[in-house]
């Protein structure tokens, strides 16, 4: 299994018991969806390794307490702390038509109500306070905040996101070129 075929589920943050149990900080708004997993991929030395889950339960709402098969000691558990967990993309819950996962929209066209065709989404920058569409327009990068007020609709069938940005926002990126 390659990381490109998976989504990031969370990170092992600490041990829970001396019997090899671990606590995972999940990267989700719906942790209960992942409480009954049978297995998960753990990144070990840059490889995704399948681990089977003996038992798991939510712990203090945002953490998942996991007991992996064959992880029975504190030393076994220590070796996995700070490891990232992944699941295959097909395990992602289906979203309503107007919602999307970031990986889904790479390659989508962006059409602005006033400007017209903006370009193609090459990435999503979520390292800032507000996530941004990174859009390529003939070699020029245009950044548009992923703001509900700017997104009119998402047409998944035609791989197009329709936006209405504040007047002049897109032109700012094109003035020097």
mmCIF file of the C-alpha atoms, coordinates in Angstrom:
data_MODEL
# 
_entry.id   MODEL 
# 
loop_
_atom_site.group_PDB 
_atom_site.id 
_atom_site.type_symbol 
_atom_site.label_atom_id 
_atom_site.label_alt_id 
_atom_site.label_comp_id 
_atom_site.label_asym_id 
_atom_site.label_entity_id 
_atom_site.label_seq_id 
_atom_site.pdbx_PDB_ins_code 
_atom_site.Cartn_x 
_atom_site.Cartn_y 
_atom_site.Cartn_z 
_atom_site.occupancy 
_atom_site.B_iso_or_equiv 
_atom_site.pdbx_formal_charge 
_atom_site.auth_seq_id 
_atom_site.auth_comp_id 
_atom_site.auth_asym_id 
_atom_site.auth_atom_id 
_atom_site.pdbx_PDB_model_num 
ATOM 1   C CA . UNK A 1 1   ? 0.000   0.000  0.000   1.00 0.00 ? 1   UNK A CA 1 
ATOM 2   C CA . UNK A 1 2   ? 1.338   3.426  -0.966  1.00 0.00 ? 2   UNK A CA 1 
ATOM 3   C CA . UNK A 1 3   ? 0.703   6.619  0.985   1.00 0.00 ? 3   UNK A CA 1 
ATOM 4   C CA . UNK A 1 4   ? -0.853  8.168  -2.157  1.00 0.00 ? 4   UNK A CA 1 
ATOM 5   C CA . UNK A 1 5   ? -3.623  5.567  -1.926  1.00 0.00 ? 5   UNK A CA 1 
ATOM 6   C CA . UNK A 1 6   ? -4.340  6.427  1.709   1.00 0.00 ? 6   UNK A CA 1 
ATOM 7   C CA . UNK A 1 7   ? -5.515  9.247  3.905   1.00 0.00 ? 7   UNK A CA 1 
ATOM 8   C CA . UNK A 1 8   ? -3.929  10.427 7.148   1.00 0.00 ? 8   UNK A CA 1 
ATOM 9   C CA . UNK A 1 9   ? -6.017  9.243  10.088  1.00 0.00 ? 9   UNK A CA 1 
ATOM 10  C CA . UNK A 1 10  ? -3.973  10.426 13.052  1.00 0.00 ? 10  UNK A CA 1 
ATOM 11  C CA . UNK A 1 11  ? -0.865  10.044 15.137  1.00 0.00 ? 11  UNK A CA 1 
ATOM 12  C CA . UNK A 1 12  ? 0.070   7.826  18.066  1.00 0.00 ? 12  UNK A CA 1 
ATOM 13  C CA . UNK A 1 13  ? 0.699   10.301 20.870  1.00 0.00 ? 13  UNK A CA 1 
ATOM 14  C CA . UNK A 1 14  ? 1.406   8.196  23.960  1.00 0.00 ? 14  UNK A CA 1 
ATOM 15  C CA . UNK A 1 15  ? 1.146   4.890  25.767  1.00 0.00 ? 15  UNK A CA 1 
ATOM 16  C CA . UNK A 1 16  ? -1.992  4.146  27.712  1.00 0.00 ? 16  UNK A CA 1 
ATOM 17  C CA . UNK A 1 17  ? -0.994  1.118  29.759  1.00 0.00 ? 17  UNK A CA 1 
ATOM 18  C CA . UNK A 1 18  ? 1.903   -1.201 30.427  1.00 0.00 ? 18  UNK A CA 1 
ATOM 19  C CA . UNK A 1 19  ? 0.199   -3.832 28.223  1.00 0.00 ? 19  UNK A CA 1 
ATOM 20  C CA . UNK A 1 20  ? 1.030   -2.145 24.906  1.00 0.00 ? 20  UNK A CA 1 
ATOM 21  C CA . UNK A 1 21  ? -2.087  0.020  24.577  1.00 0.00 ? 21  UNK A CA 1 
ATOM 22  C CA . UNK A 1 22  ? -1.665  3.328  22.765  1.00 0.00 ? 22  UNK A CA 1 
ATOM 23  C CA . UNK A 1 23  ? -3.547  6.604  22.432  1.00 0.00 ? 23  UNK A CA 1 
ATOM 24  C CA . UNK A 1 24  ? -4.076  8.017  18.939  1.00 0.00 ? 24  UNK A CA 1 
ATOM 25  C CA . UNK A 1 25  ? -4.954  11.649 18.240  1.00 0.00 ? 25  UNK A CA 1 
ATOM 26  C CA . UNK A 1 26  ? -7.397  11.369 15.335  1.00 0.00 ? 26  UNK A CA 1 
ATOM 27  C CA . UNK A 1 27  ? -7.506  13.965 12.573  1.00 0.00 ? 27  UNK A CA 1 
ATOM 28  C CA . UNK A 1 28  ? -11.287 13.926 12.124  1.00 0.00 ? 28  UNK A CA 1 
ATOM 29  C CA . UNK A 1 29  ? -14.450 15.712 13.190  1.00 0.00 ? 29  UNK A CA 1 
ATOM 30  C CA . UNK A 1 30  ? -16.177 12.335 13.603  1.00 0.00 ? 30  UNK A CA 1 
ATOM 31  C CA . UNK A 1 31  ? -13.923 10.085 15.719  1.00 0.00 ? 31  UNK A CA 1 
ATOM 32  C CA . UNK A 1 32  ? -16.771 7.639  16.359  1.00 0.00 ? 32  UNK A CA 1 
ATOM 33  C CA . UNK A 1 33  ? -16.553 6.514  12.705  1.00 0.00 ? 33  UNK A CA 1 
ATOM 34  C CA . UNK A 1 34  ? -13.160 4.949  13.443  1.00 0.00 ? 34  UNK A CA 1 
ATOM 35  C CA . UNK A 1 35  ? -13.902 3.243  16.744  1.00 0.00 ? 35  UNK A CA 1 
ATOM 36  C CA . UNK A 1 36  ? -14.565 -0.237 15.289  1.00 0.00 ? 36  UNK A CA 1 
ATOM 37  C CA . UNK A 1 37  ? -11.691 -0.607 12.808  1.00 0.00 ? 37  UNK A CA 1 
ATOM 38  C CA . UNK A 1 38  ? -10.195 -4.052 12.226  1.00 0.00 ? 38  UNK A CA 1 
ATOM 39  C CA . UNK A 1 39  ? -6.830  -2.819 10.993  1.00 0.00 ? 39  UNK A CA 1 
ATOM 40  C CA . UNK A 1 40  ? -4.878  0.296  10.115  1.00 0.00 ? 40  UNK A CA 1 
ATOM 41  C CA . UNK A 1 41  ? -1.608  1.139  8.373   1.00 0.00 ? 41  UNK A CA 1 
ATOM 42  C CA . UNK A 1 42  ? 1.146   2.496  10.610  1.00 0.00 ? 42  UNK A CA 1 
ATOM 43  C CA . UNK A 1 43  ? 4.077   4.348  9.082   1.00 0.00 ? 43  UNK A CA 1 
ATOM 44  C CA . UNK A 1 44  ? 7.211   2.584  10.281  1.00 0.00 ? 44  UNK A CA 1 
ATOM 45  C CA . UNK A 1 45  ? 10.533  3.808  8.824   1.00 0.00 ? 45  UNK A CA 1 
ATOM 46  C CA . UNK A 1 46  ? 8.767   5.363  5.786   1.00 0.00 ? 46  UNK A CA 1 
ATOM 47  C CA . UNK A 1 47  ? 6.814   2.166  5.039   1.00 0.00 ? 47  UNK A CA 1 
ATOM 48  C CA . UNK A 1 48  ? 3.119   1.584  5.642   1.00 0.00 ? 48  UNK A CA 1 
ATOM 49  C CA . UNK A 1 49  ? 2.783   -1.564 7.745   1.00 0.00 ? 49  UNK A CA 1 
ATOM 50  C CA . UNK A 1 50  ? -0.633  -3.147 8.415   1.00 0.00 ? 50  UNK A CA 1 
ATOM 51  C CA . UNK A 1 51  ? -1.481  -3.568 12.103  1.00 0.00 ? 51  UNK A CA 1 
ATOM 52  C CA . UNK A 1 52  ? -4.505  -5.550 13.255  1.00 0.00 ? 52  UNK A CA 1 
ATOM 53  C CA . UNK A 1 53  ? -6.559  -4.096 16.070  1.00 0.00 ? 53  UNK A CA 1 
ATOM 54  C CA . UNK A 1 54  ? -7.450  -6.305 19.021  1.00 0.00 ? 54  UNK A CA 1 
ATOM 55  C CA . UNK A 1 55  ? -9.570  -3.649 20.748  1.00 0.00 ? 55  UNK A CA 1 
ATOM 56  C CA . UNK A 1 56  ? -10.255 0.075  20.507  1.00 0.00 ? 56  UNK A CA 1 
ATOM 57  C CA . UNK A 1 57  ? -12.457 2.661  22.126  1.00 0.00 ? 57  UNK A CA 1 
ATOM 58  C CA . UNK A 1 58  ? -12.767 6.421  22.260  1.00 0.00 ? 58  UNK A CA 1 
ATOM 59  C CA . UNK A 1 59  ? -10.916 8.016  25.135  1.00 0.00 ? 59  UNK A CA 1 
ATOM 60  C CA . UNK A 1 60  ? -11.841 11.543 26.244  1.00 0.00 ? 60  UNK A CA 1 
ATOM 61  C CA . UNK A 1 61  ? -13.691 12.126 22.946  1.00 0.00 ? 61  UNK A CA 1 
ATOM 62  C CA . UNK A 1 62  ? -10.777 13.150 20.701  1.00 0.00 ? 62  UNK A CA 1 
ATOM 63  C CA . UNK A 1 63  ? -8.391  10.268 21.400  1.00 0.00 ? 63  UNK A CA 1 
ATOM 64  C CA . UNK A 1 64  ? -8.710  6.646  20.321  1.00 0.00 ? 64  UNK A CA 1 
ATOM 65  C CA . UNK A 1 65  ? -7.341  4.029  22.702  1.00 0.00 ? 65  UNK A CA 1 
ATOM 66  C CA . UNK A 1 66  ? -5.977  1.138  20.614  1.00 0.00 ? 66  UNK A CA 1 
ATOM 67  C CA . UNK A 1 67  ? -4.644  -2.287 21.451  1.00 0.00 ? 67  UNK A CA 1 
ATOM 68  C CA . UNK A 1 68  ? -2.822  -3.758 18.447  1.00 0.00 ? 68  UNK A CA 1 
ATOM 69  C CA . UNK A 1 69  ? -2.290  -7.492 18.057  1.00 0.00 ? 69  UNK A CA 1 
ATOM 70  C CA . UNK A 1 70  ? 1.304   -8.463 18.912  1.00 0.00 ? 70  UNK A CA 1 
ATOM 71  C CA . UNK A 1 71  ? 2.036   -5.157 20.673  1.00 0.00 ? 71  UNK A CA 1 
ATOM 72  C CA . UNK A 1 72  ? 2.066   -6.461 24.230  1.00 0.00 ? 72  UNK A CA 1 
ATOM 73  C CA . UNK A 1 73  ? 4.757   -4.571 26.125  1.00 0.00 ? 73  UNK A CA 1 
ATOM 74  C CA . UNK A 1 74  ? 5.732   -1.018 26.920  1.00 0.00 ? 74  UNK A CA 1 
ATOM 75  C CA . UNK A 1 75  ? 8.811   -1.437 24.692  1.00 0.00 ? 75  UNK A CA 1 
ATOM 76  C CA . UNK A 1 76  ? 6.620   -2.540 21.744  1.00 0.00 ? 76  UNK A CA 1 
ATOM 77  C CA . UNK A 1 77  ? 4.393   0.474  22.333  1.00 0.00 ? 77  UNK A CA 1 
ATOM 78  C CA . UNK A 1 78  ? 7.348   2.875  22.744  1.00 0.00 ? 78  UNK A CA 1 
ATOM 79  C CA . UNK A 1 79  ? 8.588   1.898  19.287  1.00 0.00 ? 79  UNK A CA 1 
ATOM 80  C CA . UNK A 1 80  ? 5.319   3.158  17.745  1.00 0.00 ? 80  UNK A CA 1 
ATOM 81  C CA . UNK A 1 81  ? 4.940   6.494  19.558  1.00 0.00 ? 81  UNK A CA 1 
ATOM 82  C CA . UNK A 1 82  ? 4.748   9.441  17.134  1.00 0.00 ? 82  UNK A CA 1 
ATOM 83  C CA . UNK A 1 83  ? 3.985   7.076  14.248  1.00 0.00 ? 83  UNK A CA 1 
ATOM 84  C CA . UNK A 1 84  ? 1.287   8.199  11.820  1.00 0.00 ? 84  UNK A CA 1 
ATOM 85  C CA . UNK A 1 85  ? -1.774  6.115  10.997  1.00 0.00 ? 85  UNK A CA 1 
ATOM 86  C CA . UNK A 1 86  ? -3.317  5.783  7.540   1.00 0.00 ? 86  UNK A CA 1 
ATOM 87  C CA . UNK A 1 87  ? -6.338  4.113  5.974   1.00 0.00 ? 87  UNK A CA 1 
ATOM 88  C CA . UNK A 1 88  ? -7.054  3.378  2.294   1.00 0.00 ? 88  UNK A CA 1 
ATOM 89  C CA . UNK A 1 89  ? -8.959  6.169  0.526   1.00 0.00 ? 89  UNK A CA 1 
ATOM 90  C CA . UNK A 1 90  ? -11.997 3.925  0.028   1.00 0.00 ? 90  UNK A CA 1 
ATOM 91  C CA . UNK A 1 91  ? -12.572 4.044  3.819   1.00 0.00 ? 91  UNK A CA 1 
ATOM 92  C CA . UNK A 1 92  ? -13.293 7.779  3.710   1.00 0.00 ? 92  UNK A CA 1 
ATOM 93  C CA . UNK A 1 93  ? -16.964 8.452  4.424   1.00 0.00 ? 93  UNK A CA 1 
ATOM 94  C CA . UNK A 1 94  ? -18.916 9.694  1.390   1.00 0.00 ? 94  UNK A CA 1 
ATOM 95  C CA . UNK A 1 95  ? -19.600 13.420 1.494   1.00 0.00 ? 95  UNK A CA 1 
ATOM 96  C CA . UNK A 1 96  ? -22.563 15.461 0.297   1.00 0.00 ? 96  UNK A CA 1 
ATOM 97  C CA . UNK A 1 97  ? -22.210 16.891 -3.218  1.00 0.00 ? 97  UNK A CA 1 
ATOM 98  C CA . UNK A 1 98  ? -21.188 20.355 -2.013  1.00 0.00 ? 98  UNK A CA 1 
ATOM 99  C CA . UNK A 1 99  ? -18.475 19.039 0.324   1.00 0.00 ? 99  UNK A CA 1 
ATOM 100 C CA . UNK A 1 100 ? -15.117 17.561 -0.688  1.00 0.00 ? 100 UNK A CA 1 
ATOM 101 C CA . UNK A 1 101 ? -11.875 16.118 0.583   1.00 0.00 ? 101 UNK A CA 1 
ATOM 102 C CA . UNK A 1 102 ? -8.792  18.126 -0.371  1.00 0.00 ? 102 UNK A CA 1 
ATOM 103 C CA . UNK A 1 103 ? -7.228  15.266 -2.360  1.00 0.00 ? 103 UNK A CA 1 
ATOM 104 C CA . UNK A 1 104 ? -10.417 14.954 -4.463  1.00 0.00 ? 104 UNK A CA 1 
ATOM 105 C CA . UNK A 1 105 ? -10.256 18.422 -5.990  1.00 0.00 ? 105 UNK A CA 1 
ATOM 106 C CA . UNK A 1 106 ? -6.680  18.396 -7.307  1.00 0.00 ? 106 UNK A CA 1 
ATOM 107 C CA . UNK A 1 107 ? -7.049  18.931 -11.057 1.00 0.00 ? 107 UNK A CA 1 
ATOM 108 C CA . UNK A 1 108 ? -10.470 20.629 -10.769 1.00 0.00 ? 108 UNK A CA 1 
ATOM 109 C CA . UNK A 1 109 ? -11.098 23.800 -12.806 1.00 0.00 ? 109 UNK A CA 1 
ATOM 110 C CA . UNK A 1 110 ? -11.976 26.993 -10.959 1.00 0.00 ? 110 UNK A CA 1 
ATOM 111 C CA . UNK A 1 111 ? -14.536 29.337 -12.508 1.00 0.00 ? 111 UNK A CA 1 
ATOM 112 C CA . UNK A 1 112 ? -15.181 32.750 -10.967 1.00 0.00 ? 112 UNK A CA 1 
ATOM 113 C CA . UNK A 1 113 ? -18.586 34.381 -11.401 1.00 0.00 ? 113 UNK A CA 1 
ATOM 114 C CA . UNK A 1 114 ? -17.072 37.702 -12.552 1.00 0.00 ? 114 UNK A CA 1 
ATOM 115 C CA . UNK A 1 115 ? -13.584 36.774 -13.792 1.00 0.00 ? 115 UNK A CA 1 
ATOM 116 C CA . UNK A 1 116 ? -14.411 33.579 -15.694 1.00 0.00 ? 116 UNK A CA 1 
ATOM 117 C CA . UNK A 1 117 ? -11.933 30.682 -15.967 1.00 0.00 ? 117 UNK A CA 1 
ATOM 118 C CA . UNK A 1 118 ? -9.282  31.104 -13.260 1.00 0.00 ? 118 UNK A CA 1 
ATOM 119 C CA . UNK A 1 119 ? -7.183  27.953 -13.687 1.00 0.00 ? 119 UNK A CA 1 
ATOM 120 C CA . UNK A 1 120 ? -6.606  24.430 -12.356 1.00 0.00 ? 120 UNK A CA 1 
ATOM 121 C CA . UNK A 1 121 ? -6.244  23.485 -8.667  1.00 0.00 ? 121 UNK A CA 1 
ATOM 122 C CA . UNK A 1 122 ? -2.762  22.037 -8.148  1.00 0.00 ? 122 UNK A CA 1 
ATOM 123 C CA . UNK A 1 123 ? -2.847  21.770 -4.341  1.00 0.00 ? 123 UNK A CA 1 
ATOM 124 C CA . UNK A 1 124 ? -4.578  22.848 -1.162  1.00 0.00 ? 124 UNK A CA 1 
ATOM 125 C CA . UNK A 1 125 ? -2.500  24.769 1.371   1.00 0.00 ? 125 UNK A CA 1 
ATOM 126 C CA . UNK A 1 126 ? -3.901  23.974 4.804   1.00 0.00 ? 126 UNK A CA 1 
ATOM 127 C CA . UNK A 1 127 ? -0.851  25.115 6.778   1.00 0.00 ? 127 UNK A CA 1 
ATOM 128 C CA . UNK A 1 128 ? -2.281  28.616 7.199   1.00 0.00 ? 128 UNK A CA 1 
ATOM 129 C CA . UNK A 1 129 ? -5.130  29.773 9.458   1.00 0.00 ? 129 UNK A CA 1 
ATOM 130 C CA . UNK A 1 130 ? -7.412  29.656 6.403   1.00 0.00 ? 130 UNK A CA 1 
ATOM 131 C CA . UNK A 1 131 ? -6.993  26.868 3.851   1.00 0.00 ? 131 UNK A CA 1 
ATOM 132 C CA . UNK A 1 132 ? -6.208  28.078 0.326   1.00 0.00 ? 132 UNK A CA 1 
ATOM 133 C CA . UNK A 1 133 ? -6.828  26.743 -3.165  1.00 0.00 ? 133 UNK A CA 1 
ATOM 134 C CA . UNK A 1 134 ? -3.487  26.813 -5.025  1.00 0.00 ? 134 UNK A CA 1 
ATOM 135 C CA . UNK A 1 135 ? -4.441  27.432 -8.642  1.00 0.00 ? 135 UNK A CA 1 
ATOM 136 C CA . UNK A 1 136 ? -2.205  27.348 -11.722 1.00 0.00 ? 136 UNK A CA 1 
ATOM 137 C CA . UNK A 1 137 ? -3.143  29.851 -14.443 1.00 0.00 ? 137 UNK A CA 1 
ATOM 138 C CA . UNK A 1 138 ? -0.673  29.420 -17.291 1.00 0.00 ? 138 UNK A CA 1 
ATOM 139 C CA . UNK A 1 139 ? 2.288   29.182 -14.906 1.00 0.00 ? 139 UNK A CA 1 
ATOM 140 C CA . UNK A 1 140 ? 1.061   31.885 -12.496 1.00 0.00 ? 140 UNK A CA 1 
ATOM 141 C CA . UNK A 1 141 ? 0.025   30.769 -9.005  1.00 0.00 ? 141 UNK A CA 1 
ATOM 142 C CA . UNK A 1 142 ? -3.241  32.213 -7.730  1.00 0.00 ? 142 UNK A CA 1 
ATOM 143 C CA . UNK A 1 143 ? -4.325  31.654 -4.116  1.00 0.00 ? 143 UNK A CA 1 
ATOM 144 C CA . UNK A 1 144 ? -8.016  31.778 -3.221  1.00 0.00 ? 144 UNK A CA 1 
ATOM 145 C CA . UNK A 1 145 ? -9.179  31.278 0.377   1.00 0.00 ? 145 UNK A CA 1 
ATOM 146 C CA . UNK A 1 146 ? -11.378 28.208 0.816   1.00 0.00 ? 146 UNK A CA 1 
ATOM 147 C CA . UNK A 1 147 ? -14.110 30.279 2.346   1.00 0.00 ? 147 UNK A CA 1 
ATOM 148 C CA . UNK A 1 148 ? -17.767 29.173 2.279   1.00 0.00 ? 148 UNK A CA 1 
ATOM 149 C CA . UNK A 1 149 ? -18.696 32.720 1.252   1.00 0.00 ? 149 UNK A CA 1 
ATOM 150 C CA . UNK A 1 150 ? -16.508 32.438 -1.877  1.00 0.00 ? 150 UNK A CA 1 
ATOM 151 C CA . UNK A 1 151 ? -17.536 28.911 -2.968  1.00 0.00 ? 151 UNK A CA 1 
ATOM 152 C CA . UNK A 1 152 ? -20.824 28.983 -4.914  1.00 0.00 ? 152 UNK A CA 1 
ATOM 153 C CA . UNK A 1 153 ? -20.986 25.305 -5.772  1.00 0.00 ? 153 UNK A CA 1 
ATOM 154 C CA . UNK A 1 154 ? -18.932 22.215 -6.487  1.00 0.00 ? 154 UNK A CA 1 
ATOM 155 C CA . UNK A 1 155 ? -19.656 20.252 -9.666  1.00 0.00 ? 155 UNK A CA 1 
ATOM 156 C CA . UNK A 1 156 ? -17.877 16.941 -9.066  1.00 0.00 ? 156 UNK A CA 1 
ATOM 157 C CA . UNK A 1 157 ? -19.142 15.413 -12.336 1.00 0.00 ? 157 UNK A CA 1 
ATOM 158 C CA . UNK A 1 158 ? -17.508 18.161 -14.408 1.00 0.00 ? 158 UNK A CA 1 
ATOM 159 C CA . UNK A 1 159 ? -14.577 18.623 -12.004 1.00 0.00 ? 159 UNK A CA 1 
ATOM 160 C CA . UNK A 1 160 ? -15.296 22.323 -11.557 1.00 0.00 ? 160 UNK A CA 1 
ATOM 161 C CA . UNK A 1 161 ? -15.563 24.577 -8.519  1.00 0.00 ? 161 UNK A CA 1 
ATOM 162 C CA . UNK A 1 162 ? -17.560 27.758 -9.016  1.00 0.00 ? 162 UNK A CA 1 
ATOM 163 C CA . UNK A 1 163 ? -16.472 30.688 -6.871  1.00 0.00 ? 163 UNK A CA 1 
ATOM 164 C CA . UNK A 1 164 ? -17.362 34.322 -6.406  1.00 0.00 ? 164 UNK A CA 1 
ATOM 165 C CA . UNK A 1 165 ? -14.298 36.127 -5.096  1.00 0.00 ? 165 UNK A CA 1 
ATOM 166 C CA . UNK A 1 166 ? -14.059 39.748 -3.992  1.00 0.00 ? 166 UNK A CA 1 
ATOM 167 C CA . UNK A 1 167 ? -13.500 42.099 -6.907  1.00 0.00 ? 167 UNK A CA 1 
ATOM 168 C CA . UNK A 1 168 ? -9.804  42.465 -7.750  1.00 0.00 ? 168 UNK A CA 1 
ATOM 169 C CA . UNK A 1 169 ? -8.556  39.430 -5.782  1.00 0.00 ? 169 UNK A CA 1 
ATOM 170 C CA . UNK A 1 170 ? -7.591  37.393 -8.866  1.00 0.00 ? 170 UNK A CA 1 
ATOM 171 C CA . UNK A 1 171 ? -6.283  40.484 -10.701 1.00 0.00 ? 171 UNK A CA 1 
ATOM 172 C CA . UNK A 1 172 ? -3.748  41.040 -7.894  1.00 0.00 ? 172 UNK A CA 1 
ATOM 173 C CA . UNK A 1 173 ? -1.890  37.925 -9.035  1.00 0.00 ? 173 UNK A CA 1 
ATOM 174 C CA . UNK A 1 174 ? -1.957  38.923 -12.705 1.00 0.00 ? 174 UNK A CA 1 
ATOM 175 C CA . UNK A 1 175 ? -0.895  42.590 -12.517 1.00 0.00 ? 175 UNK A CA 1 
ATOM 176 C CA . UNK A 1 176 ? 2.873   42.024 -12.619 1.00 0.00 ? 176 UNK A CA 1 
ATOM 177 C CA . UNK A 1 177 ? 2.661   39.492 -15.459 1.00 0.00 ? 177 UNK A CA 1 
# 
